[in-house]
């Protein structure tokens, strides 16, 4: 049976009566998704469904999820466990779902425990996630479907095993966080990516047509953060300087200025972080004009640039639509303007040759010489992408030796825990 066959049957049934206990597996890699879902429960039409008052219990580990679910079942609650998973998390998530299914059987299997799963991997391979133990999966954006399913379950009803998005989400009708629940993070300003790089799932999930949150709504959300004395306002986008662009490729400097100027007025002595984690800038969009706007209105002294390879051939093969010269030019310009620079590189890409690797290592050395730090990644095939069927990437001894040299001279950027705004 193929992945798409037979997966639209009815999902778990919840016994009528009793309180609803909603548990989020609040893993550090998924906090932004859960913050948005919590905001969706609170806001707009979702509130009209009666979901705004549903309490959320945050479980930081799989062990916490099982313990909280068992305690809620023992207290005669109807339990919904929500998981969000990327492909790299699927193995751990499958183990957790098996544990939850065992718990369901121990507690009578009467529909009092329902496991819901969403995120990139559930979007791409719903059948695989259902087979691993989810009762229902959400494909794509879930700001509308998740509150609706909770309403159905809280009424003792049933939900389809696969939940499709109703339509592309209007960002002005959603929240990136939930102030009432104390769940905070960056403000998502743009969704979608025009470039559809062959290794990346973003365009497959959110589309190549960009959607932007309006300046007024972004300012309103920033005001919420500042009203409770949150000092940092971070902006989230697949490509920071694409804000306001109709096609995601051409800059809209007027829209960027309008956004940053309005935010500056709204946050007062708060800090605006833009074109930095959790976002990045495409190298060809790092220009004197974008950097001048950043310097005038934002507070970060560091910029993240997505290079991905130092080989022209691999950049073209991946569909990156920029050149090595763009990368080096962005680093030089950023450094001249006084910014610290972090540059993302990916190794082990499909079809990469020894010559491609040598070219990338040479560019990494040049980037380091210019004063930037290197953020290395190893290619991992993601479902829905053009490289989905390719083998995972590996690393060579010269690459490892170079990383150690970068580390020894503090030219290597290594992952840090996610920060909240």
C-alpha positions, 0 to 999 in steps of 0.5 A: 500500500502506498503512503497516500492509500487508505490514510483518510479513515477516521481518527481517534474517538474521544469519550464524551464528558470530562475535561480536556488535557492538551499536552505539547511536546515542547522540544527546543527544535519545535517551540516556534511551531507550538507558539504559533499553534497556541496563538491560533487557539487564542486568536480570531475565529479560533477563539470562536470555536471555544479553544481559547480557554483550553489549557496547554501543558508543556512537556520538555522531554518524551518522559515528561510527555508520557508522565503527564499523559498518564497523570491526566488519564488517571485523573479521568481527563481526555488527553490530546498529545501534540507532536511536531516533528522534522525528519531528523526527529522521526526516529525519536518521535516514533518511539514516543508514539509507541509508548503512548499507544502502549499507555492507551492500551493500558488505560483501556483504549477507549479513545481517551488518549489521542496523538496528533502529529504535525510538522515537516515530516508529517506533511511529507509522509503522513502515512509513515507517521500514522503507521508509527502511532499517530491518530491523526496528522496535520499536513502543512499549515495548521493554524486553522485545522488544529483548533478545529480538530481540538473542538471536534475532540473536545465535543467527543467527536472524531477527526479524519486521520489526515488533516489538510490545510483549508487555504494558505494562512493569512499571517495577519489573522494569526499570532507567532506566540501566545502572551496569555500562556507565556509562550514567546518567540520571534515574530514571523514576518514572511512565510514562503520562499521563491527559490525552492532550493533542491535540498530545502523543504520550505518552498514545498510546505509554504509555497514559492509565493511569499506572504507577508505580515502587515507592518501594523500587525507586526508592530502590534505584536511587538507592542505586546512583547514590550508591554510585558517588558520583553526586551528583544524583538526578533523577526523570523523569515526564510530570507530577511530582506525579502520582506514586502517583495512580491516575488521574493527575488527583487528587494522592496527597500521601501517596505523594509524601511517602513517595517523597521522604522515603525518597529523602532518607534514601537519598541522604544529602548527594546532591541530589534534583531533582523537578518540574524538567527532564526533568519538569514539573508541571501548573499545577493540581498546584502547590499549597501542599502539593506545594510544602511537600513539595518544600521539605522533601525536594528540592533544586531551587530551580526548577520547570518548569510546563506552560502551553502557551497563554495562551488559554482557548479554545486550552487547551480545544481542546488538551484541557489540562484546566486554565485560565489562572488555574491557570497564573498561580496556580501561578506566583504560589504558586511565587514566593511560596515562593521558587522560580524558575519556568520556564513552557512555552508553545506557539505556532502551535497548530492553529486559533489566531487572532490573538486567541488569540496576543494573549491568550498574549502577554499571559499571557507578559508577566504571567508574566514580570512575576511573575518567571518565565522563558518557555520557548517552543515552536513547534507541530509535528504528531506522528503518532498525535495528534489534531493529526497532520494539521495544518500546522506552526506559525509565528511572527509578528513580535510574538511574535519581538519579545516573545522578544527583549525577554524575552531582553534582560531574561533572562526567556527560558529556552533549551534546554541540553544534557541533564545526567546524574544 
